[in-house]
């Protein structure tokens, strides 16, 4: 059994840039790997996208590794990599 911790920023910018879609995809992933310990959490704004010239949102952290400009495809690929 492997552990997978996913934190999805729910700040305004991240939400506008697709955090809700990322949350839904990550939650649905739990049914594919029911034997693994997959924890999906919504976290308060991390402030990491502030002050950048280009938006870094949405921000997702998977097992303490930050992912900027997260897309469903990038997040799913990283989750598969961790669970292999």
C-alpha positions as a Markdown table, in Angstrom:
| # | Residue | x | y | z |
|---|---|---|---|---|
| 1 | Unk | 0.0 | 0.0 | 0.0 |
| 2 | Unk | 1.4 | 3.4 | -1.0 |
| 3 | Unk | 0.6 | 6.8 | 0.4 |
| 4 | Unk | -0.4 | 9.7 | -1.8 |
| 5 | Unk | -1.1 | 13.1 | -0.3 |
| 6 | Unk | -2.6 | 15.7 | -2.6 |
| 7 | Unk | -3.1 | 19.3 | -1.5 |
| 8 | Unk | -5.1 | 21.6 | -3.9 |
| 9 | Unk | -5.0 | 25.3 | -3.3 |
| 10 | Unk | -8.4 | 26.8 | -3.1 |
| 11 | Unk | -7.4 | 30.5 | -3.3 |
| 12 | Unk | -9.4 | 32.7 | -5.7 |
| 13 | Unk | -6.9 | 32.6 | -8.5 |
| 14 | Unk | -6.4 | 28.8 | -8.3 |
| 15 | Unk | -10.1 | 28.3 | -8.2 |
| 16 | Unk | -10.6 | 30.5 | -11.3 |
| 17 | Unk | -7.8 | 28.6 | -13.1 |
| 18 | Unk | -9.3 | 25.1 | -12.5 |
| 19 | Unk | -8.7 | 23.9 | -9.0 |
| 20 | Unk | -12.3 | 22.5 | -8.7 |
| 21 | Unk | -11.7 | 20.4 | -11.8 |
| 22 | Unk | -8.4 | 19.1 | -10.3 |
| 23 | Unk | -10.2 | 18.3 | -7.1 |
| 24 | Unk | -12.9 | 16.3 | -8.9 |
| 25 | Unk | -10.3 | 14.4 | -10.9 |
| 26 | Unk | -8.1 | 13.6 | -7.9 |
| 27 | Unk | -11.2 | 12.4 | -5.9 |
| 28 | Unk | -12.2 | 10.1 | -8.7 |
| 29 | Unk | -8.7 | 8.6 | -8.8 |
| 30 | Unk | -9.4 | 7.1 | -5.3 |
| 31 | Unk | -11.8 | 4.6 | -6.8 |
| 32 | Unk | -9.2 | 3.4 | -9.3 |
| 33 | Unk | -6.7 | 2.6 | -6.5 |
| 34 | Unk | -8.9 | 1.7 | -3.5 |
| 35 | Unk | -6.1 | -0.3 | -1.7 |
| 36 | Unk | -3.8 | 2.7 | -1.6 |
| 37 | Unk | -3.9 | 5.5 | 1.0 |
| 38 | Unk | -4.9 | 8.5 | -1.1 |
| 39 | Unk | -5.7 | 11.7 | 0.8 |
| 40 | Unk | -7.0 | 14.6 | -1.2 |
| 41 | Unk | -7.3 | 17.9 | 0.7 |
| 42 | Unk | -8.3 | 21.4 | -0.2 |
| 43 | Unk | -5.9 | 23.9 | 1.4 |
| 44 | Unk | -6.1 | 27.6 | 2.0 |
| 45 | Unk | -4.3 | 29.9 | -0.5 |
| 46 | Unk | -0.6 | 29.3 | -0.4 |
| 47 | Unk | 0.3 | 32.8 | -1.7 |
| 48 | Unk | 2.8 | 31.2 | -4.1 |
| 49 | Unk | 1.3 | 32.6 | -7.2 |
| 50 | Unk | 1.4 | 36.2 | -5.9 |
| 51 | Unk | 4.0 | 38.5 | -7.4 |
| 52 | Unk | 4.8 | 36.4 | -10.4 |
| 53 | Unk | 4.6 | 37.9 | -13.9 |
| 54 | Unk | 2.7 | 34.9 | -15.2 |
| 55 | Unk | 0.2 | 33.0 | -13.1 |
| 56 | Unk | 1.4 | 29.9 | -11.4 |
| 57 | Unk | -2.2 | 28.9 | -10.6 |
| 58 | Unk | -3.5 | 26.4 | -9.9 |
| 59 | Unk | -1.0 | 25.0 | -7.4 |
| 60 | Unk | -1.1 | 21.4 | -6.3 |
| 61 | Unk | 1.2 | 19.7 | -3.9 |
| 62 | Unk | 1.7 | 15.9 | -4.3 |
| 63 | Unk | 3.7 | 14.3 | -1.5 |
| 64 | Unk | 5.4 | 17.6 | -0.6 |
| 65 | Unk | 6.3 | 18.3 | -4.3 |
| 66 | Unk | 4.8 | 21.5 | -5.6 |
| 67 | Unk | 3.3 | 21.6 | -9.0 |
| 68 | Unk | 2.7 | 25.0 | -10.6 |
| 69 | Unk | 0.2 | 25.6 | -13.5 |
| 70 | Unk | -1.3 | 22.2 | -12.7 |
| 71 | Unk | -3.5 | 20.6 | -15.3 |
| 72 | Unk | -5.6 | 17.4 | -14.9 |
| 73 | Unk | -3.1 | 15.6 | -17.1 |
| 74 | Unk | 0.0 | 16.7 | -15.2 |
| 75 | Unk | -1.7 | 15.8 | -11.9 |
| 76 | Unk | -2.8 | 12.4 | -13.1 |
| 77 | Unk | 0.6 | 11.6 | -14.5 |
| 78 | Unk | 2.3 | 12.5 | -11.2 |
| 79 | Unk | -0.2 | 10.5 | -9.2 |
| 80 | Unk | 0.5 | 7.4 | -11.4 |
| 81 | Unk | 4.2 | 7.9 | -11.0 |
| 82 | Unk | 3.9 | 8.0 | -7.2 |
| 83 | Unk | 1.7 | 4.9 | -7.1 |
| 84 | Unk | 3.9 | 2.7 | -9.3 |
